């Protein structure tokens, strides 16, 4: 056994200049020392959640923020998105759906703080990492380097954003919610690529930010050499163990991104991160002197329109505590709420006590924060073994810990929370076919396939795709023609081959107006080879390529030098040998006809002739129908069965890109359901328009409603009581309920009540919420007991008392008892 004793002493408190903004004399600048951020003279445990204002409609902001606050979140972290607010150079704007001022004021109304991530490079799986496309065209620019053109535009943008916020008194010393600001983003990843110019850029960025005098500390995430007074912060999954710590002893330990799952790109299988692992990481970080954790994301939302970066799905961080549709994902939401509550019970001991770390073995340790003068004491008991449970003897008592878990003891005696033992509820998401919205009558408009008569040759070689598109569309046509004689064509039963080498992201090829096929790259390898046999004719043959992007890059050095589109085009297998068409002369056109005419809107749809859709439609077609607004108030989604790749509009608003034909290794689309915000819908008769690149079957598309009305609980006799059993009252840690013990606690979504008890078993049931099964030990009276407590109620509590279920007759005494309950909520 080894003991390491650490006593925390404030070495330096860093104050920040606020001369230009100190309008509220009663507020102090936000400062920091080696223990924490100090807000208006007080230390706070900060539980933060990333919620990005462009990824949800403004109408949903209040509900999402309320759910975050009820989940124990007291800080909201958001980027500000440069390419939204300055899409054209020198034309800054704040559109109503992207009004970050309104968003931040709403956060303030909810009595939460804000971490402002200015970037201006944000990555965030956002198109071009948030940098506007026009920035690529600035002469001699090099992104994110000690490059004068880049620094000029970066400083102008950052200064503009800061001024808009200062004008609204949104920084904490002005009485506003912003307590931290971030400049740059994970720059260490690319810093070495720029050598000394990277080092100089970090110094410049820090100095520029601090000079703005906002009165709150500046941070840089994943920046080990963050210059004073900027704080370096951690990003990752387990910063309690992987973070080397602040680069100066007078800086606090901050965690700016605790990844709640993993964002997905098209082609990915499902990815998850358990509530237990998240809670462990949070408890571990705060036990190791952490004072702020931010969940990235707390609510991911939706990448509407063309906002997602290369190959990133429309759905963003759906595995977050609040899912894409704004519904609480259980048990992640509530288990994190409970760890926040447990840590707040330890708050005074954490901030006033010295810490003692006792290593009991390779996998086991205790960390105690104790202030002998006040009697305050809080303990973290850790079992870091991934497979074996253990019992740890601590201060005269034995404490059982499951594998890979931490128990939190706010009084160094009472376990109020264990990271591995979920005592809060679970739920299951349901997608239900709307009874009102699926009477579709589909119409189709097919794009004409152009040739050199429609798009004349103007360049010798194909223009690079990013430069051609300028991020105005995902699509560009390339046309050329080649004349072949009888001597060129191979004999019967042999076909020449069209080969296209592309730098990305996807393409469709047509010869003489006929669809030949498509191919695409991947998130990891954007480039690909298209190769298909083709039937050519004697005479002039027209070749058309529809080249496509799926978002711009969002990471890495020298982003301004990334390229996409056709690189070389050849015809192989001719009797006369191969023909290299790369320098054959090419015509180009940005976008497709339906885009140009805006046929995804009510007015635009009248500009073309639609036909009744019968059977599979041809490639490059638009599909249109009208549908009734789905019943109820639940979130709405569209399931894109039968479709390939394209984009969807609802009443003229794009809900993003879909890609059903790009299958994951599991043989399934990465994303099948796409969010339709109810705010996009009219009371009736909604216009649905789909642009489809491939051959498709729109009649299989479904409109769905989404709920989490299946609510569950799973407890064992080893689970602690709910953390709400205790509170700090009158400076004392004490019990605040009549009965101390584990209990099933179920709560329906707002306004709903428990309609049915679908499953209930006391014994050894198995499974997960939505799919429980009986074991070989079961108390027959369980369902009746649960129904008595729960039916018809919006919430219920079922105490875990063996005698209640066994009635004094335990037929399986050697089984560790578990209680599983599943109910269905409704109106």
N, C-alpha and C positions, 0 to 999 in steps of 0.2 A: 504494500500500500504506500502511495506517495501523496503528500499534501502540498498544494501550491496555494499560498495565500496572497491575494491581491487586494490592496486598499486603494480605492479611487480618490484621487485628489485633483481638483480643478487646477490645471497648470496655467492656462491662459484662456480668458474669455475674449473671443474675437468679436469686435463691434464693427459694423459696416457703415460707410458714409450715407447719410440720408438728407443732406442739406437741401436737395432739390424737391423733396416730396413730403417733408414732415408737416402735413396739414393738420393732422389730428394730434394735438399736444399730449393727449392722455395715453397715446400708444407709444410703445418703445420699439426700437429696431429689433428685428429678430437676430439673435446672436447664437453662439454655440461655444461649447468647450469639449473636453475629451469624453464627456458622458452623454450629452444629448444636445438637441436643438433647444433653445430657450426662447419662448414666445411670450411677449409682454411680461417678462420677468419670471416665467414659470416653466418648469420642465414638463414635457408631455411624452407619454408612450403613443407613438404615432402608427396607426394601422391604416394603410393607404391602399386605394384601388384605382387602377387605370381604367378610365372610361373616356372614350374619344368622342367628342361632340359630332364629328361628321359621320360616324358609323351608326347613328340612331336618329330618327326624326325628332325635331325639337319637342313635339307633342309628347314623346315618351320620356324625355329627360326627367320630369318630376318623379315619375314612378320608379325609374331606375335608381335615381339618387336616394329616394326614400328606402328602397330595399337595401342599398349599400349602407345607409346609416343604421338601419335596423340590424344589419349584419355586423355592427361594431366598427364600421369604417368611419374614421374621422378626418381623413385626407383624401382628396380626389386628385389623381395625377392625369394630366393630359398634355399632349403635344399641341403646338399651333402649326397648321399645315400651310407652308409657304405657297405651294402650287394651287391651293384653293383661293388664297387671298390676293395673289398677284399673278394670275394666269397670263396676263400680258405685261410686259415690262413697263414699270412706272404707273400702272393702273391698279392701285390697291383698293380692295373692296371687302365688305363683310356682308355676304348674302344672308337673308333670314334663316335659311336652313343650316348655315354654317356660322351662326352668330356666337362666337366664343365669349363676347362680353356678356350676353344674355345667359349663356351657360354658367359662367363663373359667378354671376350675381345670384343665380339660382342655387349654386353650391353654397354661397354665403348665407342665403336665406335658410338653408337647411342646417346651418351652423357647423359646417365642415371647412377644413382648410384646403388649400390647393398647392400642389407642386407643378410649376409651370415649366414645361420642357420646350424650350425655344428652338433647339437644334442649331441652325435651321435644317441641317440634315437630320432626319428622324429615323430612317429605315422603316420600322413599323409595318413592314410588308405592304407599304403604301407606294403607289406609283411614283417611280423615280426617287424614292426615299424622301418625298416631300419637296424636292427641288423642282422649280418650274422648268418646262422644256426650254424656254427661251434662253435660259442660262447656258445651255450647251453651245449656243451660237454666239456667245460673247467672244470676240477675238482673243486668242492666246490664253483662254481661261483653263485652269486646272482646278478641279473641285477639291476642296478640303485640304489645301496646301497653302504654304506661305506664298500665295500667288496674288498679286495686287488686284487684278480684276475680280477674282472671287471674293477677296476680303472686302472690297468696296461694296459689292452688292450684298454680301452677308451683313455687314455692319448697317447698311441702310435699312435692310429688312428688320433686323433685330431691334434697331432703334425705333422704327415705325411701330412695331408691335408693343414695345415697352411704353411708348408715348400713349397709345390708345388705352392701355391699362392704367397708366398713371392719371390720365384725364378722367377716368372713372373711379379713381381712388380705390383700386383693387389690390394694391400691395398692403401687407399687414401693418406697416407703420402709418399708413393712411386710414387704418380702420377696416381694410379689406381682408380677403381670405388667403392671399398668396403668401406663403411662408418660406418657400424655397424656389429657386430658379435654376434651370440646367442649361448650360451651353455645350454645344457639340453632343456627340452620342457614340459611345463605344469606339473612340478614335484609336485606342491602342491596337485594335485589330489591323489597322492599315498604316499606322504611323511609320513603321520601319520602311515601308515602300517609298516614302518620300525623304528618308534619311534626315539630314539636318533641317531640311525645309519642313518636315513634319514636326520636329521638336520646336522650331521657331513658331510654327502655326499654333501649337498648343499654348505657348506663352502669350502670343498675340490675342488668341480667343479669350483666354482668361482675363487679360488686362482690359480688353475691350468691354467684356461683360461687367466687370467690377466698376469700370468707369461710368456706367450708367446710373450708379447711385440709387438703386431701387430699395435699399434698406433691408434686404433679406440675403441670406447666404446663397452663394452660387455653388453648384455641384457639377462634377463630371463623372458619369458612370463608366466603369471599366477603364479608368485612366489613372494608372499607378503613379504617374508623375504630375498629377494635378497641381499647378502652381498655387502657392498661398495667395489669398486666403480661400481659394476654391477647395471644396471637399471632394475627395475621391470616394466613389460609392461602388457597391457590388451589384452585379447582375448574375443570375444563375439559379440553380435549384436548391443548393445547400450552402448558402453563404456563411452559415454558422461554423462550417468546417473548412470551406474552400477559400474564404476571404482572408487575405494576409492582414487586413486591417487598414485603418487610415494611415496615410503616409507621414503624418505628424501626430504626436501624442495629444495635441490639443484639438484634434478634430474628432467628431463623433463617428460611430459605426452605423452607416446607413445602407439599406438594401433597396435599390431602386427598381429591380425587376426580379420578383419571385414568380417564375413561370408556372401558371396554373395548369397548363397542359402543353400543347405544341400547336402552333398554327399549321395548317395543312396546305399543301399544294396539290394540284390535280395529278392523280396517279398515286397518291399516298393511301395507305390503309388507315383505319381509325387509330388515333393516339389518345391516350388517357394519362392522367396523373391522379392518384387516389387522394381523397380527403385526408386519410391518415398520414400519408407522406408529407403533404403540405403542412399539416398541423405540427408534425415532428420538426420540420425545418424551421417553422416560426418559433416554436418553443426553444429550440436549440439556439437560434440566433439571439433571442432576448436573454437567454441564460449566459451568453458569451458577450454581454455588454451592448448588444444591439439596442437601438432606440427607435428605429423606423423600419418598417417592412412595407413594401408596395407589391401588390399582386398584379402581375402582368399576364393576362388581363383579369379585371374583376367582372367586367362585361365587355365582350369583344364586339358584338354587333355584326353589322353587315357592310361589306364593301360594295356599295351601290355603284351603278354605272360602270365606268372604266377606272375606278380608283385603286384597284388592287395591283400589286406589283407582279412581276413576271411569274406566271403559272400559279399564283396564289388563288385559292378558292374564294368564292363570294362570301361564304360563312367564315367568320373570324373568331377564333378562340371560343368555339361553342361549348367547350368543356369548362369554361370559367364558372365561378359561383352563380352568376346570373347568365343564363344561356342566350343564344342569339335572339330569341324571341322575347327576352325580358322576363323570363320565368326563372324562379329560384331552382337551381340544380342542387338537389339534396342527395347525400348528406353534406356536400362540399360547403354550401352556403352556411348551414347551421353549425357544422363542426368547427368551421373557422370562427363563426360568431362566438362559440363557446370557448375557444382558445383565447380570443381577445378578452372575454370576460375573466377568464382565469388569470391572465397576465395583469389585467387591471387590478385584481385583488392583491397582486404583489407589488403594485406600483411604488409605494413609499419605501418598501424595503429595497427595491431595485435601485432607487435613486439616492437613498441615504445610507445604505449598508455597504460594508466592504464585502468582497466575495472570496470564498474559499472553495477551491476545486480539489476534490478528493478522488483520485483514481483508485478504484477498488480492484480492477483487473483490466485486461485488454479491452473488454466490451462494456464495463460497468463503471459508473462514476456518479458522484453527487456534486452539485454546485449549490452553495448556500450564500445568500445575501443576508447579512445580519448587522444590526445596529444595537450593540449592547446597551447604550444609554437610553434608547427609547423602547427597547424590547422588541423591535420589529425584526421579523425573520421570515424569509421565503426560501424554499428549496426546490431544486430540480433534480429528480432522480432518473438516471438514464440507463436503459438497457439497449446497447447499440448492436447486439447480436441479431442477425437478420432471421434466424430460425428458432432459437431456443428461448422460451420464457425463463424468468428467474424470479427469485425472492431475495430482496436486498434488506439487510438489517440496518436501520438508520435511527439513531437516537432512541434506542430502546424498543423500537417497534419493527415488525416485519412488513414489507411492502411488496406485493406481487406485481410484476411488470410483464406484459406480453412481449414477444419479440419486437425489436426495433421500435421502442416506445419511450416516452418521457412522461413521468408523473409530476404534476405541479402541486406544490404544497404551500399555500400563501402564509401559513402560520408555522411552517416546518413540522406540522403534525398531520394535517388533514389533506388527503388527496381529493382535490376538487375536479381534476381533469387528467385523463390519460390520453395521449395522442392517438393510440391505436384502438381505443375502446369508444366507439361512437354511441352516444346515448341519445343523440338527436334523431329526428326522423329522416327517412329516405323517401325518394319518389321516383316515378317512372314517367317518361314523356310519351304521350299518345298522339299520333297523327290520325285524324278521322276524316274520311271523305265527306265533304259538305253535302248536305241533302238539297241545298238550294242552288249551288253554284256550278253544277256540272252538266247542265243541259246545253252542250256546245254545238254550234253549227259552224264548222270551220270553212274559211275561204283562203285561197292561196294566190299570191302574186309571185311569179318566178322572174328573177333577174335575167336580162338578156346577156349572153356571154359575148363580150366584146372581141373585136379583132383590130387589125391595124387600120381599118377604115374608120372605126369609131374612135380609136385611140392611136393616132399616128405616131410613127417612130420619131423620136427627137433626141435620143441619147444612144451612144455607141454601145454602152454596157448597162446592165440594170442598175438603177440608182439604189444606193443603200436605203434600207427600209425606214429606219428611224428618221433619217434626214428627209426622206420623202414625206412621211406622215406628219412630222412635227407634232406628234401626239394628238392629232385632231381626229383620228379614227384608228380602228384596229386593222383596217383593210386597205390594200392597194392592188390595182390591176397592173400587170406587166404583159405587154403584147409584142409579138414578133411574127414573122412568117418565113417559110422556107419553101423553095420550089424543088420538087423531086421529079425525076424522069423515070421511065420504065427500067433503066439500067441501075437505078439506085435501090429499088425495092427488092427485098429478098424473095426467094421462091415461095410457093404455097406452103402453108403450115408453119411458116416462120414469121415472126413479127419483130420489127425493130423495137428498140427500147428507148424511152425518154428518161434520161437521168438528170436530176437537179440536185446539186449540192447547195444546201441552205444554211445560213448562219442562225436561223430560227425565225419565228417560233413554230409556225405551221404553214401549210400551203395546200391549195387545191389546184389541180392541173386540168386543162381542157384542150383538146385538139379538134379543130374544125367544129367548135361549139359543143362537142360531146365531152361529158365528164369522164376523166380517166381515173382519178383517185386522189387520195390525200395522204399526208403524213405529217408528223410533228416531232419536235424535240421534247426535252423534259426540263424540269427546274434545274437539274444538275448539269445536263448537257443540252444546251439550247440548240446547237447545230444538229443536222440530220441529213440523211440521203433519201431522196424520193426516186424510185425506180419502178417503172411500169411498162409492160408491153403495149404498143400502140399500133393501130391500123392507120397507116398514112395512105394518101391517094396520089395519083399522078397529077402533077400540077402544083398550084399554090396551096400550101398547108398553113393554117393559122394556129398559132400556139398562144394560149392565154394562161397566165398564172395569177391566182388570187393569193397573195402573200398576206399573212396575218401575224399580228403581235398579240400577246396575251399579257399586257402590262409591260412597263419599262423596268429595268433593273433597279434594285433598291439597296445594294450593298457593294462593298469592295472599293479598292483604289481605282483611280482613273475611270470612273463611271462615264465621263464624257467621251470616252473612246470605245464604248461598247457598240456592237453592230448587229444587224439582223437582216434577213431577206435573202433572196437568191444570189448565190455567189458564182456558180457556173452551171451552164445548161448544155447538155450534149444529147445527140441522137446516136445510139450505138446499134450495131447489127445490120447496117445497110450493106448492100452488095458492093457499094463504092467506098465503104469504110465509114468511120465515124465522122459526124459533123459537129463542130464546136460552135454552138449558137451564142456563146457568151458575149462575143463582140459583133453580133449579127445586126445590132441596131434594135432599140427597144422603145416602145411607147409606155407611158405610165399615167395612171390616174388614181388619185386618193379617194377612197370611199367607194361605196356601192350606190346604185341609183336610189334605192329605198331610203338610205340615209340622207342623200341630198334633198329628197322631197319631203323628208320627215314623216313618212307614212305610218310611223308608230304613234302619231297624234291623231285626234279626231279630224282636224282639218286636213292634215297631210294625207290621211288614208283615202281621201276623196280624189286624190290626184292620179291614181292608177286604177286600172280595171282588175277587180278581184274575180276569181272564179271559184265555184264550189270545189272543195278539196275532196278528192276521191282516191283512196288508196295511198300508197307511198308517194310523197312528193319528191320532185327532183332536187338536186343540189342547188344551193344558193337561192332559197325561196323564203318568202315572208308568209306567215300564217296569221290570220285574224279571226277573232271571235268576240262575242260579248257574253258576260256572265253576271248573274245576280250576286249581290253582296252576301257573303256567307252568314248564316244565322249566328246569333249570339254575339258575344264580345271577345271571344278568345282570339289569340293571334292567328294569322292566316299564312298559309304556305302553298306553293305550287310544286307538285311532283312532276318532274320532266321525263316520265317514262315515254319511250318511243322516240325520243329526240337524240340528236348527236352532239352538236356543238354550236353555240351562238349566244344570243342575248335576248332578254325578256323586258318588255315595257308594259306597265299597267297605267292606263289613262295618261299615256305620254311620259311617264317617269320610268327610268331604267332601274330594275332591281338587280342588275349585274349580269355577269357572264355565267353561262352554264356549260358543262362539258360532260355529258353522259357517256360518250363513246371511249373516253380515256379511262380504262379500268385499272384498279389497283391490283397488286399481286393476289388479292383474294377473289378477283374476278368480278368485282362490283365497282360501280362509280364511286369516286371519293365523296361526292355530294349529290344527293338525289332531290332533296327538298330545298326550295328557295323561298326566302322570307318575303311576303307581301305585307308591308305595314298597313294597318287598317286606315291610317291617315292618307294613304294613297287611293283609297276606295271612295266611290260615290255612294249615295243611298241605294242606288240600283243601276243596272245597265252599265257595267264596267267594260272598258275596251282592253282586251288582251292582244298584244302583237308580239310575235316571236320571229326573230331572224335566225334561220337555220342554215348552216353551211352544208350539211350532209343530207343524204336521203333519209326521210323521217316519216313518222306516223303520229301526227298531232292528236289523233283521236284517243290516244292512250294517256294524254296529259290529264292530271287531276288537280282540282282545288281542294285544299284540306284546311281543317282547323286544328289547332295545336293546344294541348293542355298538359298539365302535370297533376291530374286529379287522382292518380293512383298513389296513395300515400302509405308508407310502411314504417315499421320499427322492428329492430332485431337486437335483443339484449340477452346477455347471459348473467348468471348469478355473480360473476366476478366483476361486472361493470360497476363503476362508481355512480353515485347519484348525479343528477344534472347539476351543472355548475351554478344554476340559479338558486340552488339550495342555500347558498351563502352570500353574504354581502359585508361590506365594511360600513358599519353604522356607528356614529359617534366615536370615530377613531378606533373601533374595535371590529375584529373579524368575528362574525357570528352567524349562526343558523337563522334563516328567516322563513322557514316553512314548518308545518306541524309534524311532518314525517320525513325522516332522513333515510333514503334508500333509493335504489334504482326503480325507474318507472317508465312505462311506455307513454310518451307524450306525442300526440298527433294533432296537427292543425291543418285545416283545409285552406286552400287559396281564398283570398278575400271574397266574402259574400256567399261562400258555399258551405254546405253542411255534409256530414257523413251519411251517405245514402245506403251503403251496403258494406258489411264486413265480409270481404271476399276470402280471407284466410286468417286463421288464428290457431296457433299450436303452442302448447307448453310442454317441452320435452327436449327432443333433439331434431327440430326441423332443419331443412337445408334450403339453399337457393339464394336468390337476390330479389329485390323488390320487383314485382311484376311476374315472378316465377318461383314462388316458394313451393316446397313439397314436404309432406309428412315424413318423419323418420320412424324408427321402430319403437319410439317412446313418445306417447302423447296423452295428455289429460283431456278426456272427452268433453269436459265442461268449459273448455277454454273459450270457444266461440260465443257461447251464451254469456259468459262473464264480460267479454269485450263488448258485445252488443249492448249489454246493460249500461256500460259506462259511456258508449260512444255514439250509438245510432241517433241521428237527428241533431247532433250537436256540431257546432263549427270547430270545436277542439275537444280533446278529452285526455284524461290521465288515467292510466291503468297501473296501479302499484304492482311491482314485482314481488309478490309474497307467495312463497311456495304453498303454504297451507290453503290459500284461497283456491288454487287450481287443483291441488292433490287431495284436498279435503281430508288430510291426515293419512292418506293411503298412497304412499309412493311406490309404484310398481317397478320402478327402475332406479333404485337408490344410488347405483354406481355411475349414473350418467350426470355430467355437468349440465344443469338445466339451462335451456334457452327459451325465450318467448318471442315468437315471430307473429306479427300482425300486419295484415294488408287490408286497407279500406278504399272505397271509391267515393270521392266527393262529387257534389253536383249542386245545381240550383233546385 
